[in-house]
Amino acid sequence: MQQRLFRESRKLERTSHIAGAILKNVHAFILLIDNDFKVLKTNYYQKTGTRKGTEEKSGRLVAMSQCIGSRRRLRHT
């Protein structure tokens, strides 16, 4: 039983490491969300050079999408 838990723990660590590498190296906004649309991880702040603010506090995909949408509107005007 303990050995099985150790193997599962190692798999989760590898998965987390791979997800982190993807977030760091892909040239697009990536959001890892749960079933309740809560943002678990994102590369949005790193890619845009912005600071975490109200989007982080709510942690919801809606807040993030509104922020991204407003940035697009600013670019197109």
Secondary structure by P-SEA (a helix, b strand, c coil): caaaaaaaaaaaaaaaaaaaaaaaccccccccccccccccccccccccccccccccccccaaaaaaaaaaaaaaaac
